[in-house]
Amino acid sequence: MPAIVPRCRPRDFSVPSGGVGRRSPDGSCAPPIGADYARSMGFAKLERAALCAALDAVDPGAPTLCEGWNAHDLAAHLWLRENDPLSMPGMFLPALSGVTRSRTERLLRRWDYRELVDRIRRGPLPPSLFALPGVDELANTAEFFIHGEDVRRANGDGPRVTTPAFENQVARSLASMAKLFLRDAPSGIVLERSDTHERLRVLPGATTITLVGVPSELLLFASGRMSVAEVRAIGDEADVAELYAHHQGM
């Protein structure tokens, strides 16, 4: 059993053409959907389905963009996050990481990979806070998109086809999260949407790096997935190099 780390740490990743460890080569985890349908169902539910489809498409030992985690490890993290509050503190506090590691290893022994993915697909049950109305949409849309791409892109898939409605939803999330995600930037940061050319000043600075891409790709970059995010960085060459070298996201 691989060592379980308490939180996902993005890593640089490249794969050979055709991917690694895939069960299905078509990469069609989440076809584009209409905006009205997305609003009625909720983006978090759609992203949960897309994430589980990505996990279904690979073997449990398949790589992910999270350092030290294969697909089975990532699935365990996702289930624990929603259903096991005792495991949560160790995801953020090193002193309690042993508790998280122990509970993760017990979960991996309890259910096999396919059963675990099916339970993630069904969603959390009370008394989980994530089962409360509204919490799923607020807490999981960006989380599930990021982790779905952790699986897909580590196994040879490129960016998903998204809709303007989804990109607008991600843009709203970025407006509240980007400052925290990019707090380690060596300069000021501006995010520019390549689809609408709207700009958001995230951090002030004597110099500025402008990151250009659609919101979903900017989210991947901000969360530390720079090696796979389709984002163009414009700014002082030394600042850009430092950002790519040291940015970690959350």
HUVEN-V311793 format. One line per field, one symbol per residue. ss: DSSP state (A for helix, B for strand, O for the rest). burial: + if it has 16 or more other C-alpha atoms within 10 Angstrom, else -. A space follows every 50 residues. Layout:
BEGIN
ss = ???
burial = ???
END
This chain:
BEGIN
ss = OOOOOOOOOBOOOOOOOOOOOBOOOOOOOOOOOOAAAAAAAOAAAAAAAA AAAAAAOBOOOOBOOBOOOBAAAAAAAAAAAAAOAAAAAAAOOAAAAAAA AAAAAAAAAAOOAAAAAAAAAAOOOOOOAAAOOOAAAAAAAAAAAAAAAA AAAAOOOOOOOOOAAAAAAAAAAAAAAAAAAOOOOOOBBBBBBOOOOOBB BBBOOOOBBBBBBOAAAAAAAAOOOOOOOOOBBBOOAAAAAAAAAAOOOO
burial = ---++++++++-+-----++++----++++-------+----++++++++ ++++++++++-++++++++++++++++++++++---++-++----+++++ +-+++-++----++-++--++-++-----+-----+---+++++++++++ +++++++--+----+++-+++-++--+++-+++-++++++++++-----+ -++----++++++++++++++++++++++++-+-+---++--++--++++
END
